[in-house]
Amino acid sequence: MSNSKDQTLLPQWNEELASQVSFADPTSGTGSDYRLVYASDILKLENISSGHVHDRIHVNDSIGVEIEFTMEESKLTSNDKAKQGQDKMEKIEQKIGEKLLSGSYHGDDVVLNDQFPMTSGSTAYLNIYAYPKALPKRSFFKQLKECIIGEDEESTEQNSHLKYGHRHEHHRRLKLAPVEDFAKASQLVQNIKQISKLSHRSQDRYLVIVNPFSGTKQGEKVYNEIVKKMLNEMGVEHDVLITQRTGHATERMMEQSNDDKEFDRDVKEYHTVIAMGGDGILSEIIHGIQKRSDFETIIDRLNFGIVGCGTSNGLAASINYAANEKYSPLESMFLISRGGLKTLDLSHYETASRTYTSFLTYSWAFIADVDIESELIRFMGILRNDIWAVWRLICLRTYRAKFSYVPNISSFDAEKDFPKLNENVPSDWITIEDDFIMFWASQVSHASTTTFQSPHSKLQDGLFTILIIRKPCSKLELLKILLGLENGTHLSQPKAEFFQCKAFRLEPISKGSFNDIDGEVVEPGRLQAYVKNRGLQLHA
């Protein structure tokens, strides 16, 4: 019964409607010989008489669909152009489009304003904004085979979404056959949005927060060249904040008073917040939301998108990996454009005098030493971590500590059963006291775009995955683990131990160690953490 019900909820292609909307020859731009057909998530531009398929578009590659109207130059005299100006002509085209789409156009007698009558000289285009994955390179012999015996069309259509490589822009601009009533074309656009799962966001408004100082300081460039462009293609209205100082993003997320003139809209008026910068920009945003009186309401209804523009970009890399996408700002923005949602786990950390909210990693011993001490050579970018790791490998340190954790059991509820930091851990916790070289607790798969430290971690598994290296471990064994972090091959190294848990406590016995949460140094000493029941709604 449920399967039948689910089937009725699937978006359906209106074949009768599609047959009533025709397109000009894509090569010559004349006639009305083509139409769109749909099957197995593929939109095909097909010749009506011959059945030849001119083009294919996988609907899951599209981020937006619209009809564009332009005025034919021959219909406008030089006086018209001079009198109306470019802005005026754009408004005229927009009004023509609105009337044609609504079906209210009935000829040249419709007047748009006192000076310029509406003419039938407008041309309409169906724009489909698509970002497919690059096809793999084909060998000479495979290309020769396709030339001789042809391509298996059925196999190609079924597997067209299984493409490799980075996504790239491949938009379609299809000229609609001349008609006086484009209402059918408007309905077809809505049908394409439905089958592409893009029809839900017509009233959405996004807020983009850009840290222009992160990493190589490319945030504004990425916004102007990728993010703003793709938001326009989505048909989504948005506002942007280019942060000017530390804490600016936090201020933007807090409740706004009536006399606050810096920000026009309160955060509750937005559907999605896109964070552009390093991993720290999301921390600032969350910190601001936590200061609101309506924190729980906002955190439940607000969606988040991440476009990495920093040095490490661990969260952005983890999101793309979970979605089976290669990493780049364009791929990250594509995931946001498609609108799919997953829950990102948040965790609660407690030290002697402070609490912290985390979404990425906690490190202590080797990794924390490298991350924090390499700030001395921050000008070298992400290469600083590699250089300092070599130095720390040569001058290897070990730290003694007591590590306690809750086994992965379903009955444990951290927010109800968690002990205070000054209390003993419950008897059913497991405790290990030893000399540690590395302690790395992860909630995501990647600590940076080049560090695949926790392949088993999921965005929403409710667990910490902790990588531990204990003494004795030779420098050669440690080197093999470090080299394996780039592609996940450290999993096979015997000295790399992994623990999964919902909560843990770390009590350093040796002095001089750092606590590092999400790449930021925090209060040293005893620390404990648990995964929260509430997470962030993330476009992933």
SVG drawing of the C-alpha trace seen along z (x, -y; Angstrom):
<svg xmlns="http://www.w3.org/2000/svg" viewBox="-6 -60 70 64">
<polyline fill="none" stroke="black" stroke-width="0.4" points="0.0,0.0 2.8,-2.5 4.6,-1.8 1.5,-2.7 1.1,-5.9 4.7,-6.8 4.4,-6.3 1.6,-8.8 3.7,-11.4 6.5,-11.2 6.6,-14.1 4.9,-13.1 5.9,-14.3 3.0,-15.9 3.5,-14.4 0.4,-16.0 1.6,-19.5 5.1,-18.9 3.7,-17.9 2.0,-21.4 5.3,-23.3 7.7,-23.1 11.2,-24.5 13.2,-25.8 15.9,-23.8 18.9,-24.2 21.3,-24.5 19.4,-27.0 17.2,-28.7 14.2,-28.4 11.1,-26.2 9.2,-24.3 10.4,-20.8 11.6,-19.8 10.0,-19.0 11.1,-17.8 10.5,-14.2 11.3,-12.7 12.3,-9.2 14.4,-7.8 15.5,-11.2 16.6,-12.2 15.2,-15.2 15.7,-14.8 15.4,-17.4 13.8,-15.2 13.0,-15.9 9.2,-15.5 9.2,-13.9 12.4,-11.8 12.7,-11.0 16.4,-11.9 17.7,-13.1 19.7,-16.2 20.5,-16.7 20.1,-15.0 20.0,-16.6 20.0,-14.7 17.5,-16.4 19.6,-15.9 22.3,-18.1 20.0,-21.1 19.7,-23.9 17.2,-26.2 14.8,-26.6 13.3,-29.8 11.8,-31.5 13.7,-34.5 12.2,-37.1 14.1,-39.4 13.0,-42.0 14.1,-41.6 16.4,-44.4 14.6,-45.0 11.4,-46.0 13.0,-48.9 13.9,-52.1 16.9,-54.2 14.5,-56.7 13.0,-54.0 16.4,-52.8 17.5,-56.3 14.3,-57.3 13.7,-54.2 17.3,-53.5 18.6,-50.1 16.8,-49.9 13.5,-50.9 13.8,-48.2 14.6,-45.5 11.4,-46.5 9.4,-46.3 10.8,-42.9 9.9,-41.8 6.3,-43.1 5.9,-41.4 7.1,-38.1 4.7,-38.4 1.7,-39.0 2.7,-36.2 3.3,-33.7 -0.1,-34.6 -1.9,-34.2 -3.2,-37.8 -1.5,-38.9 -3.9,-39.3 -2.1,-41.3 -0.4,-44.6 -3.2,-46.6 -2.0,-45.8 -0.1,-48.9 2.6,-48.6 3.0,-52.4 2.1,-55.7 5.0,-55.7 5.6,-52.1 3.0,-49.5 3.6,-45.8 4.6,-44.1 4.8,-40.5 8.5,-40.9 9.6,-39.2 11.6,-36.0 11.4,-33.5 14.0,-31.0 13.8,-28.1 16.9,-28.3 18.0,-25.2 21.0,-25.8 22.9,-22.5 26.2,-21.5 27.0,-17.9 30.1,-15.9 32.8,-15.8 32.9,-12.6 35.9,-10.3 38.4,-10.4 37.7,-7.7 40.5,-5.7 41.1,-5.8 39.8,-2.3 36.6,-3.0 35.9,-6.1 36.7,-4.0 34.2,-1.3 31.5,-3.9 32.1,-5.4 31.9,-1.9 29.0,-0.3 27.4,-3.3 26.7,-4.0 24.4,-1.9 21.7,-4.5 19.8,-2.6 22.9,-1.9 24.0,-5.5 20.7,-6.9 20.6,-4.6 24.2,-5.4 24.4,-9.0 24.4,-10.2 27.4,-7.9 30.0,-10.4 33.4,-11.2 35.3,-14.3 34.4,-17.8 31.2,-19.5 31.2,-22.2 28.7,-24.6 26.7,-23.3 23.6,-25.4 20.9,-25.0 19.2,-27.9 16.3,-26.5 14.4,-28.9 10.6,-28.4 8.6,-28.3 6.8,-31.7 3.3,-31.8 1.1,-34.5 0.4,-32.7 3.3,-31.3 1.1,-30.1 1.8,-26.5 5.5,-27.1 5.2,-28.6 3.4,-25.4 6.1,-23.3 8.7,-25.2 6.9,-24.3 6.7,-20.7 10.5,-20.6 11.1,-22.0 8.9,-19.4 10.7,-16.4 14.0,-18.1 12.9,-18.6 13.4,-22.3 9.8,-23.6 9.9,-24.0 12.0,-27.1 10.2,-29.8 9.7,-32.0 13.1,-31.2 15.5,-33.9 19.2,-33.2 21.8,-35.0 25.4,-34.7 28.1,-35.4 31.6,-35.8 34.9,-36.0 37.2,-37.7 40.3,-37.1 40.2,-33.3 42.9,-31.2 44.1,-32.7 41.6,-35.6 39.5,-34.4 36.1,-34.6 34.8,-37.6 36.1,-36.4 34.3,-33.0 31.1,-34.8 31.1,-37.0 32.1,-34.4 30.3,-31.3 27.9,-31.7 26.0,-34.9 25.8,-33.6 24.4,-30.2 21.9,-31.8 20.6,-33.9 20.3,-30.8 18.3,-29.2 15.9,-32.1 16.6,-32.7 16.8,-36.1 19.7,-36.7 21.5,-39.2 25.2,-39.2 27.4,-40.2 31.2,-40.6 32.6,-40.4 34.9,-43.2 36.1,-42.0 36.3,-39.0 32.9,-38.3 31.0,-40.1 29.2,-36.9 28.3,-36.3 26.7,-39.8 24.8,-39.2 23.1,-36.1 22.0,-37.7 18.6,-39.2 18.4,-42.7 17.0,-45.7 14.8,-48.2 17.5,-50.9 20.1,-48.6 20.8,-50.0 23.6,-47.6 21.4,-44.6 18.0,-45.0 16.6,-41.6 16.7,-39.4 18.0,-35.9 14.6,-34.3 13.4,-35.8 15.8,-33.6 15.5,-30.0 19.2,-29.3 22.5,-30.7 25.5,-30.1 28.9,-30.3 31.9,-31.2 35.3,-31.0 37.3,-28.6 35.8,-26.1 35.8,-29.0 33.1,-31.0 30.4,-28.4 31.6,-28.4 31.0,-32.2 27.6,-31.8 26.6,-29.1 27.9,-31.2 25.6,-34.0 22.6,-31.8 23.2,-30.4 22.9,-33.9 19.4,-34.3 16.3,-33.8 14.7,-31.8 17.8,-29.6 16.0,-26.3 13.4,-27.6 16.0,-29.1 18.4,-26.1 15.5,-23.8 14.1,-25.8 17.3,-27.4 19.3,-25.5 23.0,-25.9 25.3,-25.6 29.1,-25.6 31.4,-26.9 35.0,-26.4 37.3,-29.4 39.8,-28.9 43.0,-27.0 41.7,-23.6 38.0,-23.4 37.5,-20.2 33.7,-20.5 33.2,-21.4 35.4,-18.5 33.4,-16.1 30.1,-17.2 31.2,-16.8 32.7,-13.3 29.4,-12.2 27.5,-13.3 30.0,-11.5 31.1,-14.8 34.7,-16.0 35.7,-19.0 35.6,-22.6 33.5,-25.7 31.5,-25.0 30.6,-21.4 29.7,-22.8 27.4,-25.4 25.9,-22.8 24.9,-20.8 23.3,-23.9 21.5,-24.6 20.0,-21.2 18.5,-21.7 19.0,-18.2 19.2,-18.2 21.1,-16.1 21.6,-16.6 25.1,-17.6 26.0,-16.3 26.9,-18.9 28.9,-18.1 29.2,-19.7 32.7,-20.1 33.4,-21.0 36.6,-22.2 37.2,-23.4 35.6,-26.8 34.1,-26.8 31.9,-25.0 32.2,-24.8 30.1,-23.6 31.9,-21.6 31.0,-20.1 34.4,-19.0 37.3,-17.5 39.1,-17.6 42.8,-16.9 45.3,-16.5 49.0,-15.5 50.7,-15.2 48.0,-16.8 47.2,-19.6 50.9,-20.3 51.2,-20.6 48.1,-22.6 48.8,-25.1 52.6,-25.4 52.7,-25.8 50.9,-29.2 54.4,-30.5 54.7,-29.9 51.0,-30.5 52.2,-32.6 53.0,-29.4 49.4,-28.3 48.3,-24.7 51.9,-23.7 52.7,-24.8 51.1,-21.7 53.3,-19.3 56.5,-21.2 55.7,-21.2 54.6,-17.5 58.0,-16.6 59.6,-18.6 57.4,-17.1 58.1,-13.6 61.8,-14.2 61.3,-15.6 58.6,-13.1 56.6,-13.7 54.5,-11.4 51.9,-12.4 50.5,-10.3 46.7,-10.6 43.6,-8.8 41.0,-8.2 37.5,-7.1 34.6,-6.5 31.1,-5.2 30.8,-2.2 28.4,-2.6 25.2,-1.4 21.8,-2.7 20.6,-3.1 23.0,-6.0 21.5,-9.5 24.4,-11.9 22.3,-15.0 20.6,-13.1 23.3,-10.6 26.5,-12.6 28.6,-13.1 30.0,-16.5 33.6,-17.0 34.7,-16.9 32.8,-13.6 34.1,-10.1 33.0,-8.4 30.3,-5.8 31.3,-2.2 30.2,-1.1 32.6,-3.5 35.8,-2.0 39.1,-3.7 42.5,-3.5 45.6,-5.0 48.7,-5.1 51.3,-7.1 49.7,-8.7 51.3,-10.0 48.1,-11.0 44.5,-11.5 42.1,-12.7 38.3,-12.7 36.3,-13.2 32.7,-13.8 33.4,-14.2 35.6,-12.3 38.0,-15.1 40.0,-17.5 41.0,-19.3 40.7,-18.9 43.9,-16.7 43.3,-14.9 41.0,-11.9 41.6,-11.0 38.3,-9.4 36.8,-7.4 34.2,-5.8 32.7,-9.0 29.3,-10.1 27.7,-13.5 24.8,-12.2 25.9,-9.0 25.7,-10.4 29.2,-9.2 32.8,-10.3 35.4,-8.2 38.6,-8.6 42.0,-7.8 44.6,-6.9 48.3,-6.1 50.0,-4.8 53.5,-4.1 55.4,-2.1 55.3,-3.3 58.4,-3.8 58.9,-6.9 58.7,-4.7 55.3,-3.3 54.1,-6.8 55.3,-8.1 53.3,-5.4 50.2,-6.5 50.8,-10.2 51.3,-9.5 48.1,-7.4 46.0,-10.2 45.7,-11.8 43.8,-8.8 42.7,-6.8 45.2,-4.0 46.3,-4.5 43.3,-2.3 45.4,0.7 48.3,-0.3 48.4,1.8 49.4,-1.1 46.4,-3.1 43.5,-2.3 40.0,-3.5 37.3,-3.8 33.6,-4.8 31.7,-6.3 28.9,-8.8 30.9,-10.5 34.4,-10.6 36.7,-12.2 40.4,-12.9 42.5,-13.7 46.1,-14.6 48.6,-13.6 51.7,-15.0 52.0,-18.8 52.3,-21.0 49.7,-19.7 47.1,-21.6 43.4,-21.1 42.3,-21.9 38.7,-22.1 37.8,-22.7 41.3,-24.1 41.2,-26.6 43.2,-26.3 40.9,-26.2 41.4,-25.9 44.0,-23.1 43.6,-20.3 40.8,-17.9 38.1,-17.8 34.9,-15.8 32.5,-15.7 29.3,-14.2 27.3,-14.3 24.2,-16.5 20.7,-15.3 20.1,-18.3 22.2,-19.1 22.3,-21.5 20.2,-21.1 22.8,-21.1 22.6,-21.2 24.5,-18.1"/>
</svg>
